[in-house]
Amino acid sequence: MKAFKCLTCSSSITVSDDILTGEIVECGACGQEHELINDGQNYRLEFAPEVEEDWGE
């Protein structure tokens, strides 16, 4: 298990070891969504990108 801090409320977010880079995890305390990023050496969380409507394009 890996543990991170929520970027909004600083609560602990625990994810399983088999999580993949780019997966979205949600803070159980405040509901903020984060994306798991791997910079080649370390894992970290960033705010998840907002999903935009493509309006059928």
HTML snippet that shows the backbone in 3Dmol.js (N, CA, C, O; Angstrom):
<script src="https://3Dmol.org/build/3Dmol-min.js"></script>
<div id="view" style="width:600px;height:400px;position:relative"></div>
<script>
const pdb = `
ATOM      1  N   MET A   1       0.839  -1.189   0.000  1.00  0.00           N
ATOM      2  CA  MET A   1       0.000   0.000   0.000  1.00  0.00           C
ATOM      3  C   MET A   1       0.886   1.255   0.000  1.00  0.00           C
ATOM      4  O   MET A   1       1.936   1.310   0.640  1.00  0.00           O
ATOM      5  N   LYS A   2       0.418   2.238  -0.735  1.00  0.00           N
ATOM      6  CA  LYS A   2       1.096   3.530  -0.773  1.00  0.00           C
ATOM      7  C   LYS A   2       0.189   4.556  -0.102  1.00  0.00           C
ATOM      8  O   LYS A   2      -1.033   4.483  -0.235  1.00  0.00           O
ATOM      9  N   ALA A   3       0.766   5.495   0.604  1.00  0.00           N
ATOM     10  CA  ALA A   3      -0.014   6.533   1.271  1.00  0.00           C
ATOM     11  C   ALA A   3       0.409   7.901   0.744  1.00  0.00           C
ATOM     12  O   ALA A   3       1.595   8.186   0.582  1.00  0.00           O
ATOM     13  N   PHE A   4      -0.587   8.731   0.484  1.00  0.00           N
ATOM     14  CA  PHE A   4      -0.371  10.093   0.001  1.00  0.00           C
ATOM     15  C   PHE A   4      -1.245  11.032   0.822  1.00  0.00           C
ATOM     16  O   PHE A   4      -2.131  10.588   1.551  1.00  0.00           O
ATOM     17  N   LYS A   5      -0.990  12.334   0.699  1.00  0.00           N
ATOM     18  CA  LYS A   5      -1.835  13.333   1.347  1.00  0.00           C
ATOM     19  C   LYS A   5      -2.694  14.011   0.299  1.00  0.00           C
ATOM     20  O   LYS A   5      -2.226  14.328  -0.794  1.00  0.00           O
ATOM     21  N   CYS A   6      -3.959  14.230   0.641  1.00  0.00           N
ATOM     22  CA  CYS A   6      -4.871  14.952  -0.239  1.00  0.00           C
ATOM     23  C   CYS A   6      -4.342  16.372  -0.442  1.00  0.00           C
ATOM     24  O   CYS A   6      -3.912  17.018   0.514  1.00  0.00           O
ATOM     25  N   LEU A   7      -4.371  16.853  -1.670  1.00  0.00           N
ATOM     26  CA  LEU A   7      -3.875  18.193  -1.989  1.00  0.00           C
ATOM     27  C   LEU A   7      -4.839  19.281  -1.528  1.00  0.00           C
ATOM     28  O   LEU A   7      -4.473  20.456  -1.488  1.00  0.00           O
ATOM     29  N   THR A   8      -6.069  18.901  -1.180  1.00  0.00           N
ATOM     30  CA  THR A   8      -7.059  19.876  -0.744  1.00  0.00           C
ATOM     31  C   THR A   8      -7.162  19.945   0.772  1.00  0.00           C
ATOM     32  O   THR A   8      -7.075  21.024   1.357  1.00  0.00           O
ATOM     33  N   CYS A   9      -7.350  18.778   1.415  1.00  0.00           N
ATOM     34  CA  CYS A   9      -7.618  18.780   2.857  1.00  0.00           C
ATOM     35  C   CYS A   9      -6.533  18.115   3.690  1.00  0.00           C
ATOM     36  O   CYS A   9      -6.644  18.072   4.915  1.00  0.00           O
ATOM     37  N   SER A  10      -5.484  17.596   3.056  1.00  0.00           N
ATOM     38  CA  SER A  10      -4.349  16.942   3.717  1.00  0.00           C
ATOM     39  C   SER A  10      -4.681  15.624   4.417  1.00  0.00           C
ATOM     40  O   SER A  10      -3.867  15.120   5.190  1.00  0.00           O
ATOM     41  N   SER A  11      -5.856  15.061   4.160  1.00  0.00           N
ATOM     42  CA  SER A  11      -6.188  13.748   4.703  1.00  0.00           C
ATOM     43  C   SER A  11      -5.340  12.693   4.015  1.00  0.00           C
ATOM     44  O   SER A  11      -4.850  12.909   2.907  1.00  0.00           O
ATOM     45  N   SER A  12      -5.169  11.567   4.660  1.00  0.00           N
ATOM     46  CA  SER A  12      -4.388  10.475   4.093  1.00  0.00           C
ATOM     47  C   SER A  12      -5.206   9.729   3.043  1.00  0.00           C
ATOM     48  O   SER A  12      -6.375   9.412   3.262  1.00  0.00           O
ATOM     49  N   ILE A  13      -4.577   9.454   1.902  1.00  0.00           N
ATOM     50  CA  ILE A  13      -5.185   8.656   0.834  1.00  0.00           C
ATOM     51  C   ILE A  13      -4.299   7.434   0.661  1.00  0.00           C
ATOM     52  O   ILE A  13      -3.121   7.562   0.330  1.00  0.00           O
ATOM     53  N   THR A  14      -4.852   6.261   0.880  1.00  0.00           N
ATOM     54  CA  THR A  14      -4.109   5.015   0.742  1.00  0.00           C
ATOM     55  C   THR A  14      -4.555   4.307  -0.530  1.00  0.00           C
ATOM     56  O   THR A  14      -5.750   4.137  -0.771  1.00  0.00           O
ATOM     57  N   VAL A  15      -3.587   3.898  -1.337  1.00  0.00           N
ATOM     58  CA  VAL A  15      -3.878   3.191  -2.580  1.00  0.00           C
ATOM     59  C   VAL A  15      -3.106   1.874  -2.591  1.00  0.00           C
ATOM     60  O   VAL A  15      -2.062   1.760  -1.948  1.00  0.00           O
ATOM     61  N   SER A  16      -3.613   0.887  -3.315  1.00  0.00           N
ATOM     62  CA  SER A  16      -2.959  -0.415  -3.385  1.00  0.00           C
ATOM     63  C   SER A  16      -1.690  -0.325  -4.230  1.00  0.00           C
ATOM     64  O   SER A  16      -1.542   0.579  -5.052  1.00  0.00           O
ATOM     65  N   ASP A  17      -0.789  -1.261  -4.019  1.00  0.00           N
ATOM     66  CA  ASP A  17       0.488  -1.268  -4.736  1.00  0.00           C
ATOM     67  C   ASP A  17       0.337  -1.524  -6.226  1.00  0.00           C
ATOM     68  O   ASP A  17       1.246  -1.219  -6.998  1.00  0.00           O
ATOM     69  N   ASP A  18      -0.801  -2.081  -6.647  1.00  0.00           N
ATOM     70  CA  ASP A  18      -0.961  -2.400  -8.066  1.00  0.00           C
ATOM     71  C   ASP A  18      -1.648  -1.282  -8.854  1.00  0.00           C
ATOM     72  O   ASP A  18      -2.058  -1.494  -9.995  1.00  0.00           O
ATOM     73  N   ILE A  19      -1.775  -0.101  -8.260  1.00  0.00           N
ATOM     74  CA  ILE A  19      -2.374   1.032  -8.971  1.00  0.00           C
ATOM     75  C   ILE A  19      -1.438   1.451 -10.107  1.00  0.00           C
ATOM     76  O   ILE A  19      -0.216   1.376  -9.979  1.00  0.00           O
ATOM     77  N   LEU A  20      -2.024   1.888 -11.205  1.00  0.00           N
ATOM     78  CA  LEU A  20      -1.252   2.267 -12.389  1.00  0.00           C
ATOM     79  C   LEU A  20      -1.143   3.777 -12.517  1.00  0.00           C
ATOM     80  O   LEU A  20      -2.035   4.516 -12.102  1.00  0.00           O
ATOM     81  N   THR A  21      -0.044   4.220 -13.094  1.00  0.00           N
ATOM     82  CA  THR A  21       0.140   5.638 -13.370  1.00  0.00           C
ATOM     83  C   THR A  21      -1.011   6.143 -14.231  1.00  0.00           C
ATOM     84  O   THR A  21      -1.396   5.495 -15.205  1.00  0.00           O
ATOM     85  N   GLY A  22      -1.554   7.287 -13.874  1.00  0.00           N
ATOM     86  CA  GLY A  22      -2.662   7.871 -14.615  1.00  0.00           C
ATOM     87  C   GLY A  22      -4.019   7.548 -14.034  1.00  0.00           C
ATOM     88  O   GLY A  22      -5.017   8.147 -14.434  1.00  0.00           O
ATOM     89  N   GLU A  23      -4.081   6.606 -13.092  1.00  0.00           N
ATOM     90  CA  GLU A  23      -5.369   6.269 -12.482  1.00  0.00           C
ATOM     91  C   GLU A  23      -5.820   7.411 -11.577  1.00  0.00           C
ATOM     92  O   GLU A  23      -5.007   8.154 -11.028  1.00  0.00           O
ATOM     93  N   ILE A  24      -7.129   7.527 -11.440  1.00  0.00           N
ATOM     94  CA  ILE A  24      -7.732   8.561 -10.617  1.00  0.00           C
ATOM     95  C   ILE A  24      -8.112   7.964  -9.268  1.00  0.00           C
ATOM     96  O   ILE A  24      -8.737   6.905  -9.200  1.00  0.00           O
ATOM     97  N   VAL A  25      -7.726   8.659  -8.187  1.00  0.00           N
ATOM     98  CA  VAL A  25      -8.103   8.258  -6.843  1.00  0.00           C
ATOM     99  C   VAL A  25      -8.842   9.426  -6.199  1.00  0.00           C
ATOM    100  O   VAL A  25      -8.541  10.591  -6.459  1.00  0.00           O
ATOM    101  N   GLU A  26      -9.805   9.094  -5.361  1.00  0.00           N
ATOM    102  CA  GLU A  26     -10.630  10.113  -4.726  1.00  0.00           C
ATOM    103  C   GLU A  26     -10.350  10.147  -3.230  1.00  0.00           C
ATOM    104  O   GLU A  26     -10.201   9.104  -2.594  1.00  0.00           O
ATOM    105  N   CYS A  27     -10.281  11.339  -2.679  1.00  0.00           N
ATOM    106  CA  CYS A  27     -10.114  11.507  -1.238  1.00  0.00           C
ATOM    107  C   CYS A  27     -11.422  11.118  -0.557  1.00  0.00           C
ATOM    108  O   CYS A  27     -12.487  11.622  -0.914  1.00  0.00           O
ATOM    109  N   GLY A  28     -11.342  10.225   0.418  1.00  0.00           N
ATOM    110  CA  GLY A  28     -12.530   9.790   1.141  1.00  0.00           C
ATOM    111  C   GLY A  28     -13.105  10.872   2.042  1.00  0.00           C
ATOM    112  O   GLY A  28     -14.282  10.818   2.397  1.00  0.00           O
ATOM    113  N   ALA A  29     -12.290  11.854   2.417  1.00  0.00           N
ATOM    114  CA  ALA A  29     -12.741  12.904   3.333  1.00  0.00           C
ATOM    115  C   ALA A  29     -13.460  14.048   2.604  1.00  0.00           C
ATOM    116  O   ALA A  29     -14.538  14.471   3.021  1.00  0.00           O
ATOM    117  N   CYS A  30     -12.857  14.548   1.511  1.00  0.00           N
ATOM    118  CA  CYS A  30     -13.436  15.728   0.857  1.00  0.00           C
ATOM    119  C   CYS A  30     -13.946  15.459  -0.556  1.00  0.00           C
ATOM    120  O   CYS A  30     -14.648  16.297  -1.122  1.00  0.00           O
ATOM    121  N   GLY A  31     -13.606  14.298  -1.141  1.00  0.00           N
ATOM    122  CA  GLY A  31     -14.102  13.955  -2.466  1.00  0.00           C
ATOM    123  C   GLY A  31     -13.262  14.464  -3.626  1.00  0.00           C
ATOM    124  O   GLY A  31     -13.597  14.218  -4.785  1.00  0.00           O
ATOM    125  N   GLN A  32     -12.169  15.175  -3.332  1.00  0.00           N
ATOM    126  CA  GLN A  32     -11.304  15.683  -4.399  1.00  0.00           C
ATOM    127  C   GLN A  32     -10.693  14.523  -5.173  1.00  0.00           C
ATOM    128  O   GLN A  32     -10.225  13.557  -4.572  1.00  0.00           O
ATOM    129  N   GLU A  33     -10.693  14.607  -6.490  1.00  0.00           N
ATOM    130  CA  GLU A  33     -10.088  13.575  -7.326  1.00  0.00           C
ATOM    131  C   GLU A  33      -8.644  13.952  -7.650  1.00  0.00           C
ATOM    132  O   GLU A  33      -8.337  15.107  -7.945  1.00  0.00           O
ATOM    133  N   HIS A  34      -7.768  12.952  -7.587  1.00  0.00           N
ATOM    134  CA  HIS A  34      -6.351  13.119  -7.865  1.00  0.00           C
ATOM    135  C   HIS A  34      -5.925  12.110  -8.912  1.00  0.00           C
ATOM    136  O   HIS A  34      -6.504  11.029  -9.020  1.00  0.00           O
ATOM    137  N   GLU A  35      -4.905  12.469  -9.684  1.00  0.00           N
ATOM    138  CA  GLU A  35      -4.324  11.556 -10.666  1.00  0.00           C
ATOM    139  C   GLU A  35      -2.962  11.109 -10.153  1.00  0.00           C
ATOM    140  O   GLU A  35      -2.177  11.929  -9.678  1.00  0.00           O
ATOM    141  N   LEU A  36      -2.675   9.801 -10.246  1.00  0.00           N
ATOM    142  CA  LEU A  36      -1.378   9.276  -9.829  1.00  0.00           C
ATOM    143  C   LEU A  36      -0.363   9.523 -10.936  1.00  0.00           C
ATOM    144  O   LEU A  36      -0.568   9.113 -12.079  1.00  0.00           O
ATOM    145  N   ILE A  37       0.735  10.196 -10.592  1.00  0.00           N
ATOM    146  CA  ILE A  37       1.792  10.554 -11.535  1.00  0.00           C
ATOM    147  C   ILE A  37       3.077   9.854 -11.109  1.00  0.00           C
ATOM    148  O   ILE A  37       3.380   9.780  -9.919  1.00  0.00           O
ATOM    149  N   ASN A  38       3.840   9.337 -12.087  1.00  0.00           N
ATOM    150  CA  ASN A  38       5.148   8.756 -11.820  1.00  0.00           C
ATOM    151  C   ASN A  38       6.159   9.557 -12.622  1.00  0.00           C
ATOM    152  O   ASN A  38       6.109   9.577 -13.851  1.00  0.00           O
ATOM    153  N   ASP A  39       7.074  10.214 -11.930  1.00  0.00           N
ATOM    154  CA  ASP A  39       8.068  11.046 -12.618  1.00  0.00           C
ATOM    155  C   ASP A  39       9.346  10.278 -12.952  1.00  0.00           C
ATOM    156  O   ASP A  39      10.376  10.880 -13.254  1.00  0.00           O
ATOM    157  N   GLY A  40       9.273   8.944 -12.896  1.00  0.00           N
ATOM    158  CA  GLY A  40      10.427   8.116 -13.204  1.00  0.00           C
ATOM    159  C   GLY A  40      11.101   7.576 -11.959  1.00  0.00           C
ATOM    160  O   GLY A  40      11.701   6.502 -11.996  1.00  0.00           O
ATOM    161  N   GLN A  41      11.010   8.303 -10.858  1.00  0.00           N
ATOM    162  CA  GLN A  41      11.618   7.864  -9.604  1.00  0.00           C
ATOM    163  C   GLN A  41      10.588   7.737  -8.485  1.00  0.00           C
ATOM    164  O   GLN A  41      10.668   6.825  -7.662  1.00  0.00           O
ATOM    165  N   ASN A  42       9.640   8.636  -8.457  1.00  0.00           N
ATOM    166  CA  ASN A  42       8.676   8.698  -7.360  1.00  0.00           C
ATOM    167  C   ASN A  42       7.248   8.796  -7.872  1.00  0.00           C
ATOM    168  O   ASN A  42       6.992   9.234  -8.994  1.00  0.00           O
ATOM    169  N   TYR A  43       6.338   8.379  -7.024  1.00  0.00           N
ATOM    170  CA  TYR A  43       4.914   8.579  -7.296  1.00  0.00           C
ATOM    171  C   TYR A  43       4.451   9.799  -6.529  1.00  0.00           C
ATOM    172  O   TYR A  43       4.929  10.081  -5.430  1.00  0.00           O
ATOM    173  N   ARG A  44       3.515  10.519  -7.124  1.00  0.00           N
ATOM    174  CA  ARG A  44       2.919  11.668  -6.440  1.00  0.00           C
ATOM    175  C   ARG A  44       1.501  11.852  -6.956  1.00  0.00           C
ATOM    176  O   ARG A  44       1.123  11.268  -7.971  1.00  0.00           O
ATOM    177  N   LEU A  45       0.727  12.653  -6.267  1.00  0.00           N
ATOM    178  CA  LEU A  45      -0.629  12.967  -6.697  1.00  0.00           C
ATOM    179  C   LEU A  45      -0.679  14.382  -7.230  1.00  0.00           C
ATOM    180  O   LEU A  45      -0.023  15.278  -6.699  1.00  0.00           O
ATOM    181  N   GLU A  46      -1.458  14.585  -8.278  1.00  0.00           N
ATOM    182  CA  GLU A  46      -1.776  15.905  -8.806  1.00  0.00           C
ATOM    183  C   GLU A  46      -3.290  15.984  -8.925  1.00  0.00           C
ATOM    184  O   GLU A  46      -3.969  14.958  -8.955  1.00  0.00           O
ATOM    185  N   PHE A  47      -3.815  17.194  -8.991  1.00  0.00           N
ATOM    186  CA  PHE A  47      -5.257  17.332  -9.188  1.00  0.00           C
ATOM    187  C   PHE A  47      -5.645  16.662 -10.505  1.00  0.00           C
ATOM    188  O   PHE A  47      -4.975  16.843 -11.521  1.00  0.00           O
ATOM    189  N   ALA A  48      -6.722  15.895 -10.481  1.00  0.00           N
ATOM    190  CA  ALA A  48      -7.194  15.225 -11.686  1.00  0.00           C
ATOM    191  C   ALA A  48      -7.704  16.267 -12.678  1.00  0.00           C
ATOM    192  O   ALA A  48      -8.321  17.256 -12.280  1.00  0.00           O
ATOM    193  N   PRO A  49      -7.450  16.050 -13.956  1.00  0.00           N
ATOM    194  CA  PRO A  49      -7.950  17.004 -14.961  1.00  0.00           C
ATOM    195  C   PRO A  49      -9.470  16.961 -15.030  1.00  0.00           C
ATOM    196  O   PRO A  49     -10.087  15.913 -14.840  1.00  0.00           O
ATOM    197  N   GLU A  50     -10.050  18.100 -15.301  1.00  0.00           N
ATOM    198  CA  GLU A  50     -11.496  18.178 -15.462  1.00  0.00           C
ATOM    199  C   GLU A  50     -11.884  17.511 -16.774  1.00  0.00           C
ATOM    200  O   GLU A  50     -11.225  17.710 -17.795  1.00  0.00           O
ATOM    201  N   VAL A  51     -12.932  16.736 -16.747  1.00  0.00           N
ATOM    202  CA  VAL A  51     -13.431  16.086 -17.953  1.00  0.00           C
ATOM    203  C   VAL A  51     -14.310  17.089 -18.689  1.00  0.00           C
ATOM    204  O   VAL A  51     -15.249  17.643 -18.117  1.00  0.00           O
ATOM    205  N   GLU A  52     -14.000  17.317 -19.955  1.00  0.00           N
ATOM    206  CA  GLU A  52     -14.753  18.280 -20.740  1.00  0.00           C
ATOM    207  C   GLU A  52     -15.677  17.548 -21.718  1.00  0.00           C
ATOM    208  O   GLU A  52     -15.348  16.471 -22.214  1.00  0.00           O
ATOM    209  N   GLU A  53     -16.804  18.134 -21.976  1.00  0.00           N
ATOM    210  CA  GLU A  53     -17.747  17.590 -22.960  1.00  0.00           C
ATOM    211  C   GLU A  53     -17.144  17.717 -24.341  1.00  0.00           C
ATOM    212  O   GLU A  53     -16.522  18.730 -24.661  1.00  0.00           O
ATOM    213  N   ASP A  54     -17.324  16.685 -25.169  1.00  0.00           N
ATOM    214  CA  ASP A  54     -16.852  16.791 -26.539  1.00  0.00           C
ATOM    215  C   ASP A  54     -18.011  17.072 -27.497  1.00  0.00           C
ATOM    216  O   ASP A  54     -17.799  17.248 -28.697  1.00  0.00           O
ATOM    217  N   TRP A  55     -19.228  17.113 -26.968  1.00  0.00           N
ATOM    218  CA  TRP A  55     -20.421  17.454 -27.734  1.00  0.00           C
ATOM    219  C   TRP A  55     -20.536  16.638 -29.018  1.00  0.00           C
ATOM    220  O   TRP A  55     -20.960  17.150 -30.054  1.00  0.00           O
ATOM    221  N   GLY A  56     -20.154  15.370 -28.941  1.00  0.00           N
ATOM    222  CA  GLY A  56     -20.319  14.458 -30.070  1.00  0.00           C
ATOM    223  C   GLY A  56     -19.282  14.593 -31.153  1.00  0.00           C
ATOM    224  O   GLY A  56     -19.428  14.011 -32.228  1.00  0.00           O
ATOM    225  N   GLU A  57     -18.242  15.346 -30.893  1.00  0.00           N
ATOM    226  CA  GLU A  57     -17.209  15.544 -31.911  1.00  0.00           C
ATOM    227  C   GLU A  57     -16.323  14.328 -32.023  1.00  0.00           C
ATOM    228  O   GLU A  57     -15.395  14.312 -32.832  1.00  0.00           O
TER     229      GLU A  57
END
`;
const viewer = $3Dmol.createViewer("view");
viewer.addModel(pdb, "pdb");
viewer.setStyle({}, {cartoon: {color: "spectrum"}});
viewer.zoomTo();
viewer.render();
</script>
